[in-house]
Amino acid sequence: MGTVETVPNFIDGRFETPSAGERLPVHNPATGELLAQTPLSTVSEVDRAVQAARSALPGWRRLPPGERIQYLFKLKARLEERLEDLCRAITLENGKTLEESKGEMRRAIENVEVACGIPSLMQGDVLEDIAPGIDELMIRQPVGVCAVIVPFNFPGMIAFWYVPYALACGNTVLVKPSERVPTTLGKVFEIFAEVGFPKGVLNLVNGAKDTVNAILDHPGISAVSFVGSSAVARHVYARGAQSGKRVQASGGAKNPVIVLPDADMEGAVNVLADSAFGCAGQRCLAASLAVTVGDAKRPFVDAIAAAAGKRVVGFGLDPGVQMGPVITPASRERVEGLIAKGISQGASAVVDGRGAKVAGYPKGNFVGPTVLADVQPGTEVARTEIFGPVLSVMHLDSVEQAIAYVNGGEYGNMACIFTSSGPSARRFRYECEVGNVGINVGIAAPMAFFPFSGWRGSFFGDLHGQGKHAVEFFTQTKVVVERWPKEWSRKF
């Protein structure tokens, strides 16, 4: 490991590699190749980054919004120029296919574009004459230093749910990548440096759990944005709030998808195969549980099994590959263990992806697409976020039962329905207690100008990432009540 590059931090406008401390290996999940090392930054390194951000805050805040977004316009252009390089980095360290990586970075760039509208999005309100001669204003001001802690499954995109908005609103930022996939954001910070943001405005600190806790405890950080598992999201929310921070913490999901007998079955299966098996199931909006209603059961199970069996698994840079590996050997073991548990609890493996082998890549963390039929409510695979290419199929008798099942779950990230019935779709949209609803779509992923919503155990906080929610999160409101008596004005 001594000859492998250690991913640097970026503090106060300068790349630097910690001279001491533990490193974690970063492996290509398809080939097993050692790509880099992640330094586990210390509390003192977090503090230096925060101090740099605090020092840069007054100057950046005073820059007019119209001038701040000029940096974002330059950033968008540089991201477009470096797109292929960034997408290749995502595939190498995360495992998803190159096309999936391109889709990820497209969503990242969309958020930069939306944040460029901050001169309009950040405007406040004014009401004259709330009383004779008295006016009242509500203005938005930046909250301060903002930390962004991102997960492994979208190495490039998720940071952009937050960073462009925080910057456009006049905040300074500290980013902590996932220790599993640090190289993509390392390249992004090279682009930040090329764009020429003032030093200290953007900072990158690598690390793991101890680094996260140092961020949560630091008194100089005003707001924290996080995406990860629900258990860690709850920890981040509680510890950050205890330290007086504003926190938005997105957690896990189960994402049930309801298939009614009147659905366009061919279209539903094609969409759901992409949703369940795309990115090897490692995304918070993956369809992981299909609920068939009435006569939809048999045709859906047969069709989704056929689609799963045809999916090409392999290294994401190879042509024709439709699905890559899961992130680590431990993840592969966990997913295969849950498949086995599902079978032991009565499910039938219509398609079993355990023990998948890909020629030429014996060290890859491959799990093939898996379909578990006859899954029963209350079993482990019915309620657990597997985070792998596994679609469980459950059968219920009515739309009413399906909605009740959706609302009875631990999570509330996404639910979808496939139907040609307008009344059924509207009822589902109206009654489902989830943050993102899909009607005849398999991934209800909001565009950048809408918030990425989540309810119940899928989100801890009030304001989500993206769009207007992001602007509200990264600003605090100040109300000004003004009166200018005539006798005062004559004195000046």
Secondary structure, 3 states (H helix, E strand, C coil): CCCCCECCEEECCEEECCCCCCEEEEECCCCCCEEEEEECCCHHHHHHHHHHHHHHHHHHHHCCHHHHHHHHHHHHHHHHHCHHHHHHHHHHHHCCCHHHHHHHHHHHHHHHHHHCCHHHHCCCEEEEEEECCEEEEEEEEECCEEEEECCCCCCCCHHHHCHHHHHHCCCEEEEECCCCCCHHHHHHHHHHHHHCCCCCCEEECCCCHHHHHHHHHCCCCCEEEEECCHHHHHHHHHHHHHCCCEEEEECCCCCEEEECCCCCHHHHHHHHHHHHHHHHHCCCCCCCEEEEEHHHHHHHHHHHHHHHHHCCECCCCCCCCCECCCCCHHHHHHHHHHHHHHHHCCCEEEECCCCCCCCCCCCCCCCCCEEEECCCCCCHHHHCCCCCCEEEEEEECCHHHHHHHHHCCCEECEEEEECCCHHHHHHHHHHCCCCEEEECCCCCCCCCCCCECCEECCEECCCCECHHHHHHHCEEEEEEEEECCHHHHHHC
